[in-house]
Amino acid sequence: MGFLHSAAVAVTDVCVVVFLVAWLVGAVYFGAKGGRGRPGGCVGCRARCPDGFR
């Protein structure tokens, strides 16, 4: 039973690390892509949004 518990903890830890890394990479990517503070960084964004999001 100790082996199964250790394996489950290891798998959970790996999943958490992968999730956090993906979250950080996405935040950096979309933050740079959004061009916050850069003029014209989001030209036409509202035009591409569905009507419910305006």
C-alpha positions as CSV (number, residue, x, y, z in Angstrom):
1,M,0.0,0.0,0.0
2,G,2.9,2.3,0.7
3,F,4.1,2.0,-2.9
4,L,0.7,2.9,-4.3
5,H,0.5,5.9,-2.0
6,S,4.0,7.1,-3.0
7,A,3.1,6.6,-6.7
8,A,-0.1,8.6,-6.4
9,V,1.7,11.4,-4.6
10,A,4.4,11.5,-7.3
11,V,1.8,11.6,-10.1
12,T,-0.1,14.3,-8.3
13,D,3.0,16.4,-7.8
14,V,4.0,16.0,-11.5
15,C,0.5,17.1,-12.6
16,V,0.6,20.2,-10.3
17,V,4.1,21.1,-11.6
18,V,3.0,20.7,-15.2
19,F,-0.2,22.8,-14.5
20,L,1.8,25.6,-12.9
21,V,4.4,25.7,-15.6
22,A,1.7,25.8,-18.3
23,W,-0.1,28.5,-16.4
24,L,3.0,30.7,-16.2
25,V,4.0,30.1,-19.8
26,G,0.5,31.0,-20.9
27,A,0.5,34.1,-18.8
28,V,3.8,35.3,-20.2
29,Y,2.7,34.4,-23.8
30,F,-0.7,36.0,-23.7
31,G,0.7,39.0,-21.7
32,A,3.3,39.6,-24.4
33,K,0.8,38.9,-27.2
34,G,-1.8,41.3,-25.7
35,G,0.8,44.1,-25.8
36,R,-0.5,45.8,-22.7
37,G,0.6,49.4,-22.8
38,R,1.7,49.2,-26.4
39,P,-0.4,51.4,-28.8
40,G,-2.3,49.4,-31.3
41,G,-1.5,46.1,-29.5
42,C,-5.1,45.0,-29.7
43,V,-6.5,46.6,-32.9
44,G,-9.8,45.0,-33.8
45,C,-10.1,42.9,-30.7
46,R,-13.7,44.1,-30.0
47,A,-14.6,43.5,-33.6
48,R,-13.7,39.8,-33.2
49,C,-15.6,39.3,-30.0
50,P,-19.1,37.7,-30.0
51,D,-22.0,40.1,-29.2
52,G,-22.3,38.8,-25.7
53,F,-18.8,39.9,-24.7
54,R,-18.9,43.6,-25.8
